[in-house]
Structure formats: C-alpha cells, structure tokens
Amino acid sequence: MKTYNLAHWQQQAKELSIEGRAFINGEYLNASSQQTFECISPIDGRHLANIAMCQLEDADKAVLAARAVFEKGTWSKAAPAKRKKTLLKLADLIEKNGEELALLETLDMGKPISDALNVDIAGTLRSIRWSAEAIDKIYDQVAPTPEGQLGLITREAVGVVAAIVPWNFPLVMASWKLGPALAAGNSVILKPSEKSPLTAIKLAALAKEAGLPDGVLNVLPGFGHEVGKALALHNDVDTIVFTGSTAIAKQLLIYAGQSNMKRVWMEAGGKSPNIVFADAPNLDEAAQAAAGAICFNQGEVCTAGSRLLVETSIKDEFIKKVTEAMKSWQPGNPLDPKTNVGAIVDQTQFERILGYINKGQDEGAKICCGGDKATPVANGLYIQPTMFSEVNNSMAIATDEIFGPVLSVITFNSMEEAIAIANDTPYGLAAGIWTSDLTKAHKMAKAVKAGSVWVNQWDGGDMTAPFGGFKQSGNGRDKSLHAFDKYTELKATWIKL
C-alpha cells in the first residue's frame, strides 16, 4: 500500500466522515438510551466523533438478532465453501478500504500511519483470508469402532460469540476472533474498546456489503463495565473471547460462572522477558530487536519485551548498544509516514506510564535514556521511549505490565538464574532468547513458561502459529487451526448398525 506524505494524510483526515453508531441486525442504530461518549484523538486532542454508548438493552437486542439468525441457519448451516467465499469478499473490501481503515486507526489510538497500513491492515487481511481458506479444509473424524458400530466425531459452531477486543491493535485483534468465529458459522457480537471503536464500526458496513446475513455480525461500542458486563452475564451468549488486561479477564471468568457457564477464552497481560546471552550471534542485531520490542506501537503491546535480561559480562556494552538503537525510536506526528513512535492512546494511559517512570526512579533504578514526555504535536500525548538499568525483578517497573515504552534491564550470571528471573512473574505470554548455542536455546525454550518463544529474533511467527499465554496470560489460542477449538463444540455420535 502507498504511504503518501504527511500533507496527504492531514487532508484525508479533514475530509473523513466518521460513523459512531452501533450496528445491530444489519443496520446502524443509536444506543437505546440515546447516550454517546466522545472519541478524542491522542494525536492532538481533536474531537473525532460522538460514539453510541451501548448498554444492557443494546446487548439484549444484539444477542436476540445473533441467536435468531444462528438458529435460522442462514449462515451457520451454509456450506463451508459459501462462508469462505463471503469472508474472502470481506477481506477484499477491507483491502479496498484499507487507507480509510488505517487512518481511522491512527486518529483513534495514535499509532503511526505506516504501521496502521503495513502492520494492522495487512495483518487483518492475512487473518481473515487465512481463516476463510481454512474452513473447508478442516475435516471431521471417524472413531476406530468395532464391527457393527460407527463412531463419528464432528465439530459444530458454538452459537453466539461475544468478542471483546483491546484498543492497541483494534482491527487485527478483532480479525483474530472474527476470522475463525465467522468461518465456523457462529454469530458474533463485537465489543471494541471505548478507547478505539472506529474501525470496528466501519467493519460492520463492509461485512454487510460482503454478504454476511443481518445479525451475523453486530458491533456494540461502549464501556466494559456496562455493555461488556451485559454480554458476559448474558445467558444466551455461548462464548466470550477476550483480549485485554488480566484483571478484566478474571472478572469475565466470574461473570461466566454467575451466568450460564459460557465458554471463556482469554488472551491477557504479559511482562515478557527478552533474554540476551553473551554468546548471542549478533549483539547489534539483538540490541536493535530489544529497542523495537519495547518501542513498537509505543510499547502498547501485550508481547512487549519489557524485561531485558542481559548476561552480566556484556551488560555495559549491550546497554550502550540498546541506548543507541533507541535513538531511532522517537515520537513524531502519527500522520507522518516517517514516524515510528506515535501517541499514547489517552490521558489515563499517558499518566499511568509517566507514573511508572517516576516510580522506577523512586525505587532506585537508573534512567539510561528517555524518561519524560515529548511534544512533537501540540496538545498530543507523547512519551519518550525510556530504558532503566540497575533494575531487580521485585521493582514495580519489572513486575507490572506498564503497557508503554518503558524497558527494564535486569542482569543474570547463569542460564539457571535467567530461567528463574524469566519465570518469576504471574504472566507467561512470550519470551525471546539470544544465543549461538543450540543446546542452550532448546533448554531455555523448554524451561521458560511462555506461549510463544522466539530464538534470535523478537515477535516471530505468522498465521500458522498459535498465539496465547501460560499462567495469568490467558488460555486458548488465537491464530492457526487451534483457534477453531474456541468456536466449535465437539460432538461424538455413536451408531449401532
């Protein structure tokens, strides 16, 4: 996709028409209460739109519509090849409208426009297309039965799925849920974060244009404690899928237990260790990756490499290399295609990150670079990527998921110590290991408790690899064929012949 220039995107932003209503049963609607909330851009504080503030009554409407079309079978009982064709058309429409979607994403949550185009929109396309292409290639099974018996093992769509997605990668995270859920024949109610609802709302119109029957995809913007809670407690929602904080994930599990024991699949927080041994094959490359692992998307990434574990013998040398690498990651106007660090999503998150930077200094950690807010655009929310040394694993900056560009350097002296530090966290989402020793790499990969382990790189994998966490980083997996497990029920049918 083209990247154009700053002036182009500024002009496009002026001309953009933004939809802020909910999408229920095939049409845009105001919230039943007629209430709205403001959508403010973190780029410069501009007002973007008033967004429907959906609540319980809207959740009931959406669930009713989703259930009705599911039971009717218009989508749920359609041939897999037909569902595939419709989803591929949706992907084509996303691509056709990619520049508008990218602009909405950038204006809404502050990420650089180049990333919105080349990472978010491109990733969304891969996700929808991959899931669509997979659905008519997933086979049921026949059990090894005795003579005179036939045992069938079949998958059935689970029913009504409520997908609650985060604000940091609004469209990509939605596509990881929507792709397999819709391909499997479910009806979906998408609840975007109140911090970044715009692309989800736009996506609904594209889904209808692609041919999804009314009620199959509904979009309910609003707040988690209102419409999110209503969906989680709803007795006619069969499954909740969620990406977000561990605290909210735990609450959703409680709501499921209080209601109908709906299936709950979570991708929650992370405090991922990026472990660099002295025998790393290329320390310059490792340093560049370490900087990118905490600066990309302003550090607002569940898999951010926020704990940099460095072997003591190379500590000083490596910190210098990372400090140098972080110079190329500086905040700029997100609408400028040259920018690689954008704005922090909102004032609450902005103050939270600055609070942790202050806390790190209070606890005795040393700032190597960054440490303050920045002002590339007036009235915007920007923070310099920050690195702390002299950190131990008991400090708040090392234990808490900050969700911002704050890196903590922790040293270790042996493989055993590195494993102990890496696993000394309630999270288990991702980890990086840098070493030239193949045996060490395998031992470390097996010992570190994380759902994704990347060796001599950061953020490896594609749609063919499952994504999810151990421990309090969640359960279940997005991406790959394993994702379909969340959206289908297994049925055993035993027939006496």
C-alpha positions as CSV (number, residue, x, y, z in Angstrom):
1,M,0.0,0.0,0.0
2,K,1.1,3.6,-0.6
3,T,2.3,5.7,2.3
4,Y,2.0,9.1,0.7
5,N,3.1,12.0,2.9
6,L,2.1,14.0,6.0
7,A,0.1,16.6,4.0
8,H,-1.9,13.8,2.2
9,W,-2.9,12.2,5.5
10,Q,-3.8,15.5,7.1
11,Q,-6.0,16.3,4.2
12,Q,-7.7,12.9,4.3
13,A,-8.3,13.4,8.0
14,K,-10.1,16.7,7.3
15,E,-12.4,15.0,4.7
16,L,-13.1,11.9,6.7
17,S,-16.7,11.1,7.6
18,I,-16.8,9.0,10.8
19,E,-19.7,6.7,11.8
20,G,-20.3,6.4,15.5
21,R,-23.4,4.4,15.9
22,A,-23.8,0.8,16.9
23,F,-24.5,-1.9,14.3
24,I,-27.3,-4.3,15.2
25,N,-29.1,-6.8,12.9
26,G,-27.8,-5.2,9.8
27,E,-28.3,-1.5,10.4
28,Y,-26.6,1.4,12.2
29,L,-28.5,2.5,15.3
30,N,-28.2,4.9,18.1
31,A,-27.8,3.4,21.6
32,S,-31.3,2.7,23.1
33,S,-30.6,5.3,25.7
34,Q,-29.5,7.8,23.0
35,Q,-26.4,8.4,25.1
36,T,-23.0,8.9,23.5
37,F,-19.4,9.4,24.6
38,E,-16.7,11.5,22.9
39,C,-14.0,10.0,20.8
40,I,-10.9,12.2,21.2
41,S,-7.7,11.7,19.1
42,P,-4.5,11.5,21.2
43,I,-2.6,12.9,18.3
44,D,-3.6,16.5,19.1
45,G,-6.7,16.3,21.3
46,R,-9.2,16.8,18.4
47,H,-12.8,15.6,18.7
48,L,-13.4,12.9,16.2
49,A,-17.0,11.7,16.8
50,N,-19.7,11.0,19.3
51,I,-19.9,7.3,19.8
52,A,-23.0,5.3,20.8
53,M,-22.8,4.3,24.4
54,C,-24.4,0.8,24.3
55,Q,-25.7,-0.7,27.5
56,L,-27.8,-3.7,28.6
57,E,-30.8,-3.0,26.3
58,D,-28.5,-2.9,23.3
59,A,-26.8,-6.1,24.3
60,D,-30.2,-7.8,24.5
61,K,-31.1,-6.6,21.0
62,A,-27.8,-7.8,19.5
63,V,-27.9,-11.2,21.2
64,L,-31.6,-11.6,20.1
65,A,-30.6,-10.9,16.5
66,A,-27.5,-13.1,16.6
67,R,-29.4,-16.0,18.1
68,A,-32.3,-15.7,15.6
69,V,-30.0,-15.8,12.6
70,F,-28.0,-18.6,14.1
71,E,-31.0,-20.8,14.7
72,K,-32.4,-20.0,11.2
73,G,-29.2,-21.4,9.7
74,T,-28.7,-18.8,7.0
75,W,-25.1,-18.6,7.9
76,S,-24.5,-21.3,10.5
77,K,-25.8,-24.1,8.2
78,A,-24.3,-22.6,5.0
79,A,-21.7,-24.8,3.2
80,P,-18.2,-24.0,4.4
81,A,-17.3,-23.1,0.8
82,K,-20.0,-20.5,0.8
83,R,-18.9,-19.0,4.1
84,K,-15.4,-18.9,2.7
85,K,-16.4,-17.0,-0.4
86,T,-18.2,-14.4,1.7
87,L,-15.3,-13.9,4.0
88,L,-12.8,-13.6,1.1
89,K,-15.1,-10.9,-0.3
90,L,-15.0,-9.2,3.1
91,A,-11.2,-9.3,3.0
92,D,-11.2,-7.7,-0.5
93,L,-13.4,-4.9,0.8
94,I,-11.1,-4.4,3.8
95,E,-8.2,-4.1,1.3
96,K,-10.2,-1.7,-0.9
97,N,-10.9,0.5,2.1
98,G,-7.5,-0.1,3.7
99,E,-6.4,3.6,3.6
100,E,-9.6,4.8,5.4
101,L,-9.3,2.0,8.0
102,A,-5.7,2.8,8.6
103,L,-6.5,6.5,9.0
104,L,-9.3,5.7,11.5
105,E,-6.9,3.5,13.4
106,T,-4.2,6.2,13.6
107,L,-6.6,9.0,14.5
108,D,-8.4,6.9,17.1
109,M,-5.5,5.5,19.1
110,G,-2.4,7.3,17.9
111,K,-0.3,4.6,16.2
112,P,1.9,5.6,13.2
113,I,0.1,5.6,9.9
114,S,2.8,3.4,8.3
115,D,2.2,0.8,11.0
116,A,-1.6,1.1,10.6
117,L,-1.2,0.4,6.9
118,N,1.6,-2.1,6.8
119,V,1.0,-4.0,10.0
120,D,-2.6,-3.6,11.1
121,I,-4.4,-3.6,7.8
122,A,-2.1,-6.1,6.3
123,G,-2.4,-8.4,9.3
124,T,-6.1,-8.1,9.3
125,L,-6.2,-9.2,5.6
126,R,-4.0,-12.2,6.3
127,S,-6.1,-13.2,9.3
128,I,-9.5,-13.1,7.5
129,R,-8.2,-14.7,4.4
130,W,-6.3,-17.5,6.2
131,S,-9.3,-18.4,8.4
132,A,-11.7,-18.3,5.3
133,E,-9.4,-20.6,3.3
134,A,-9.0,-23.0,6.2
135,I,-12.7,-23.7,6.9
136,D,-13.4,-26.0,4.0
137,K,-10.2,-27.9,4.8
138,I,-11.0,-28.9,8.4
139,Y,-12.2,-32.5,8.4
140,D,-14.3,-34.3,11.0
141,Q,-13.2,-37.8,12.1
142,V,-14.4,-41.4,12.3
143,A,-13.5,-43.2,15.5
144,P,-11.9,-46.7,15.4
145,T,-15.0,-48.6,16.2
146,P,-15.7,-52.4,16.5
147,E,-17.7,-54.2,13.7
148,G,-21.3,-53.1,13.7
149,Q,-20.6,-49.7,15.2
150,L,-19.9,-46.3,13.6
151,G,-18.4,-43.5,15.7
152,L,-18.5,-40.0,14.3
153,I,-16.6,-37.1,15.8
154,T,-17.9,-33.8,14.4
155,R,-17.5,-30.1,15.1
156,E,-20.5,-27.8,15.4
157,A,-20.5,-24.0,15.6
158,V,-20.8,-23.0,19.3
159,G,-23.5,-20.4,18.7
160,V,-23.4,-16.8,19.8
161,V,-19.9,-15.4,20.4
162,A,-19.2,-12.1,22.2
163,A,-15.8,-10.8,21.2
164,I,-14.3,-8.1,23.5
165,V,-11.2,-6.7,21.9
166,P,-8.5,-4.2,23.0
167,W,-7.5,-0.7,22.0
168,N,-3.9,-1.3,21.0
169,F,-4.5,-3.3,17.8
170,P,-8.2,-2.8,17.3
171,L,-8.7,-4.3,13.9
172,V,-6.1,-7.0,14.0
173,M,-7.2,-8.3,17.4
174,A,-10.8,-8.3,16.1
175,S,-9.8,-10.2,13.0
176,W,-8.1,-12.9,15.1
177,K,-11.5,-13.5,16.7
178,L,-13.8,-12.8,13.7
179,G,-12.0,-14.9,11.2
180,P,-12.4,-18.3,12.8
181,A,-15.6,-17.5,14.6
182,L,-17.4,-16.4,11.5
183,A,-15.8,-19.1,9.3
184,A,-17.1,-21.8,11.7
185,G,-20.6,-20.5,11.3
186,N,-21.2,-18.6,14.5
187,S,-22.9,-15.3,15.0
188,V,-20.7,-12.6,16.6
189,I,-21.2,-9.6,18.7
190,L,-18.0,-7.4,18.6
191,K,-17.4,-5.1,21.5
192,P,-14.5,-2.8,20.7
193,S,-12.7,-0.8,23.3
194,E,-14.2,2.6,24.1
195,K,-10.7,3.9,23.5
196,S,-10.6,2.8,19.8
197,P,-14.1,1.9,18.4
198,L,-13.9,3.4,15.0
199,T,-12.6,0.6,12.7
200,A,-14.9,-2.0,14.3
201,I,-17.9,0.3,13.5
202,K,-16.7,0.7,9.9
203,L,-16.0,-3.0,9.5
204,A,-19.7,-3.8,10.2
205,A,-20.8,-2.0,7.0
206,L,-18.1,-3.8,5.0
207,A,-19.3,-7.1,6.4
208,K,-22.9,-6.4,5.2
209,E,-21.6,-5.4,1.8
210,A,-19.7,-8.6,1.6
211,G,-22.9,-10.6,2.1
212,L,-23.0,-11.6,5.8
213,P,-26.6,-12.0,6.7
214,D,-28.1,-9.5,9.1
215,G,-27.4,-10.4,12.7
216,V,-24.3,-12.5,12.0
217,L,-22.0,-9.6,12.9
218,N,-23.1,-6.9,15.4
219,V,-20.9,-4.2,16.8
220,L,-21.6,-2.6,20.2
221,P,-19.4,0.3,21.2
222,G,-19.5,1.3,24.8
223,F,-17.8,0.7,28.2
224,G,-16.7,-2.6,29.6
225,H,-18.5,-2.2,32.9
226,E,-21.8,-1.6,31.0
227,V,-22.2,-3.4,27.7
228,G,-19.2,-5.7,28.2
229,K,-20.6,-6.8,31.5
230,A,-24.0,-7.3,30.0
231,L,-22.6,-9.6,27.3
232,A,-20.5,-11.5,29.8
233,L,-23.6,-12.1,32.0
234,H,-26.0,-12.8,29.2
235,N,-27.5,-16.3,29.4
236,D,-27.8,-16.6,25.6
237,V,-24.2,-15.8,24.8
238,D,-22.4,-19.2,24.4
239,T,-18.8,-18.0,24.3
240,I,-16.8,-15.0,25.4
241,V,-13.4,-14.3,23.7
242,F,-11.3,-11.5,25.1
243,T,-8.0,-9.8,24.7
244,G,-7.0,-7.3,27.3
245,S,-5.8,-7.0,30.9
246,T,-5.5,-9.9,33.3
247,A,-7.8,-8.0,35.8
248,I,-10.7,-7.8,33.4
249,A,-10.1,-11.4,32.2
250,K,-10.5,-12.6,35.8
251,Q,-13.8,-10.6,36.1
252,L,-15.1,-12.1,32.9
253,L,-14.5,-15.6,34.3
254,I,-16.6,-14.7,37.3
255,Y,-19.4,-13.4,35.1
256,A,-19.4,-16.6,33.2
257,G,-19.7,-18.6,36.4
258,Q,-22.5,-16.3,37.6
259,S,-24.5,-16.9,34.4
260,N,-24.6,-19.9,32.1
261,M,-21.1,-21.2,32.3
262,K,-20.4,-19.8,28.9
263,R,-17.0,-20.8,27.4
264,V,-14.4,-18.1,28.2
265,W,-11.2,-17.8,26.2
266,M,-8.7,-15.1,27.3
267,E,-5.6,-13.5,26.0
268,A,-4.5,-11.3,28.8
269,G,-1.4,-9.5,30.1
270,G,2.3,-10.0,29.7
271,K,5.7,-9.0,31.2
272,S,7.8,-10.8,28.6
273,P,11.5,-11.5,29.2
274,N,13.9,-10.8,26.3
275,I,17.0,-12.8,27.3
276,V,20.4,-12.0,25.8
277,F,23.3,-14.2,26.5
278,A,27.0,-13.2,26.0
279,D,27.2,-15.7,23.1
280,A,24.3,-14.1,21.1
281,P,25.2,-14.4,17.4
282,N,25.0,-10.7,16.8
283,L,24.7,-8.2,19.7
284,D,24.0,-5.3,17.3
285,E,21.0,-7.2,15.9
286,A,19.9,-8.2,19.4
287,A,20.1,-4.5,20.5
288,Q,18.0,-3.3,17.6
289,A,15.4,-6.0,18.3
290,A,15.4,-5.1,22.0
291,A,14.7,-1.5,21.2
292,G,11.9,-2.4,18.7
293,A,10.4,-4.9,21.2
294,I,9.6,-2.1,23.6
295,C,9.2,0.9,21.3
296,F,6.9,-0.6,18.5
297,N,3.3,0.6,18.9
298,Q,4.5,2.9,21.7
299,G,5.1,-0.2,23.9
300,E,1.3,-0.7,24.0
301,V,1.8,-4.4,23.1
302,C,0.9,-7.4,25.2
303,T,4.0,-9.1,24.0
304,A,6.3,-6.1,24.5
305,G,9.8,-7.2,25.5
306,S,9.6,-5.1,28.7
307,R,12.1,-7.0,30.7
308,L,15.5,-7.2,29.1
309,L,17.6,-9.8,30.8
310,V,21.3,-9.4,30.0
311,E,24.2,-11.6,31.0
312,T,26.4,-9.6,33.4
313,S,29.6,-9.9,31.3
314,I,28.1,-7.9,28.5
315,K,25.8,-5.6,30.5
316,D,27.6,-2.3,29.9
317,E,28.4,-3.0,26.2
318,F,24.9,-4.1,25.5
319,I,23.1,-1.2,27.3
320,K,25.2,1.2,25.2
321,K,24.0,-0.6,22.0
322,V,20.4,-0.5,23.0
323,T,20.6,3.1,24.0
324,E,22.0,3.9,20.6
325,A,19.3,1.8,18.9
326,M,16.5,3.6,20.8
327,K,17.6,6.9,19.3
328,S,15.9,5.9,16.1
329,W,12.6,5.4,18.0
330,Q,11.4,8.8,18.9
331,P,7.8,10.2,19.0
332,G,6.6,12.1,16.0
333,N,3.3,13.0,14.3
334,P,1.5,9.7,13.7
335,L,0.1,11.0,10.4
336,D,3.7,11.4,9.1
337,P,4.7,8.2,7.3
338,K,8.3,8.6,8.6
339,T,7.1,8.4,12.2
340,N,7.7,5.1,14.1
341,V,6.5,6.1,17.6
342,G,3.1,7.7,17.8
343,A,0.9,9.0,20.6
344,I,-0.2,7.2,23.8
345,V,-3.9,6.2,23.5
346,D,-5.4,8.6,26.1
347,Q,-4.7,10.7,29.1
348,T,-5.3,7.9,31.6
349,Q,-2.7,5.7,30.0
350,F,-0.3,8.6,29.5
351,E,-0.4,9.5,33.2
352,R,-0.1,5.8,34.1
353,I,3.1,5.4,32.1
354,L,4.7,8.6,33.5
355,G,3.8,7.4,36.9
356,Y,5.7,4.2,36.4
357,I,8.7,6.1,35.2
358,N,8.7,8.2,38.4
359,K,8.2,5.0,40.4
360,G,11.2,3.4,38.8
361,Q,13.4,6.3,39.8
362,D,12.0,6.3,43.3
363,E,12.8,2.5,43.6
364,G,16.4,3.2,42.7
365,A,16.6,2.2,39.0
366,K,18.7,4.4,36.7
367,I,17.4,6.0,33.6
368,C,19.7,5.3,30.6
369,C,17.6,7.2,28.1
370,G,14.2,8.9,27.8
371,G,12.2,9.4,30.9
372,D,9.9,12.3,30.0
373,K,7.0,13.3,27.9
374,A,7.5,14.7,24.4
375,T,5.7,17.3,22.3
376,P,6.0,16.6,18.5
377,V,2.4,17.7,18.1
378,A,0.7,20.3,20.3
379,N,-1.9,19.0,22.7
380,G,-0.9,15.4,21.9
381,L,0.1,12.6,24.3
382,Y,3.6,11.5,23.7
383,I,6.3,9.9,25.8
384,Q,10.0,9.3,25.1
385,P,10.9,5.6,25.0
386,T,12.6,5.0,28.3
387,M,15.2,2.5,29.5
388,F,16.1,1.7,33.1
389,S,19.2,-0.1,34.3
390,E,20.0,-1.3,37.8
391,V,16.6,-3.0,38.0
392,N,15.8,-6.0,40.0
393,N,12.8,-8.3,39.5
394,S,10.9,-7.0,42.6
395,M,10.6,-3.4,41.4
396,A,7.2,-2.3,40.1
397,I,8.7,-1.5,36.7
398,A,9.8,-5.1,36.4
399,T,6.6,-6.8,37.8
400,D,3.8,-4.7,36.5
401,E,2.5,-4.5,32.9
402,I,3.0,-0.9,32.2
403,F,1.8,-1.0,28.6
404,G,4.1,1.8,27.4
405,P,7.6,2.3,26.1
406,V,9.4,1.5,29.4
407,L,12.2,-1.0,29.4
408,S,13.8,-2.6,32.5
409,V,17.3,-4.1,32.2
410,I,18.0,-7.0,34.6
411,T,21.3,-8.9,34.8
412,F,21.9,-12.6,35.3
413,N,25.0,-14.7,35.6
414,S,23.9,-18.2,34.5
415,M,21.3,-20.0,32.5
416,E,19.6,-21.2,35.7
417,E,19.4,-17.7,37.0
418,A,18.0,-16.4,33.7
419,I,15.3,-19.1,33.8
420,A,14.4,-18.2,37.4
421,I,14.1,-14.5,36.7
422,A,12.2,-15.1,33.4
423,N,9.6,-17.3,35.2
424,D,9.3,-15.1,38.3
425,T,6.1,-13.4,37.0
426,P,2.4,-14.2,37.0
427,Y,2.5,-13.9,33.3
428,G,3.6,-16.2,30.6
429,L,2.8,-14.8,27.1
430,A,6.1,-14.5,25.3
431,A,9.9,-14.7,25.6
432,G,13.0,-14.1,23.5
433,I,16.3,-16.0,23.7
434,W,19.5,-14.8,22.1
435,T,22.3,-17.4,21.9
436,S,24.5,-19.2,19.4
437,D,24.4,-22.4,21.5
438,L,21.7,-24.7,20.0
439,T,21.5,-26.8,23.2
440,K,21.1,-23.8,25.4
441,A,18.4,-22.4,23.0
442,H,16.4,-25.6,23.3
443,K,16.8,-25.9,27.0
444,M,15.8,-22.3,27.6
445,A,12.8,-22.5,25.2
446,K,11.6,-25.6,27.1
447,A,12.2,-24.1,30.6
448,V,10.7,-20.6,30.0
449,K,6.9,-20.7,30.8
450,A,5.5,-18.8,27.8
451,G,3.1,-19.4,25.0
452,S,5.5,-18.1,22.4
453,V,9.3,-18.4,22.5
454,W,11.4,-16.6,19.8
455,V,15.0,-17.6,19.4
456,N,17.5,-15.0,18.0
457,Q,14.6,-12.7,17.0
458,W,11.6,-11.0,18.5
459,D,8.0,-11.5,17.5
460,G,8.4,-14.4,15.2
461,G,5.6,-16.5,13.7
462,D,2.6,-15.9,11.4
463,M,-1.0,-17.1,11.0
464,T,0.1,-20.7,11.0
465,A,1.4,-20.5,14.6
466,P,-0.9,-20.4,17.6
467,F,-0.8,-17.4,19.8
468,G,-1.7,-17.2,23.5
469,G,-0.2,-17.5,27.0
470,F,0.6,-19.6,30.0
471,K,-0.4,-18.8,33.6
472,Q,-2.3,-15.5,34.0
473,S,-1.6,-14.5,30.4
474,G,-4.7,-16.5,29.5
475,N,-6.0,-19.7,27.9
476,G,-6.8,-20.9,24.5
477,R,-5.1,-19.8,21.3
478,D,-5.6,-17.3,18.5
479,K,-4.3,-17.9,15.0
480,S,-3.6,-21.3,13.4
481,L,-6.1,-24.2,13.2
482,H,-6.0,-24.3,17.0
483,A,-8.1,-21.1,17.1
484,F,-11.1,-23.0,15.8
485,D,-11.2,-25.0,19.0
486,K,-12.7,-21.9,20.7
487,Y,-15.5,-21.5,18.3
488,T,-16.7,-25.1,17.9
489,E,-18.1,-27.9,20.1
490,L,-17.0,-31.5,19.6
491,K,-19.8,-34.0,19.3
492,A,-19.5,-37.8,19.5
493,T,-22.2,-39.7,17.6
494,W,-22.2,-43.5,18.2
495,I,-24.3,-45.5,15.8
496,K,-25.2,-49.2,16.1
497,L,-25.5,-50.6,12.6
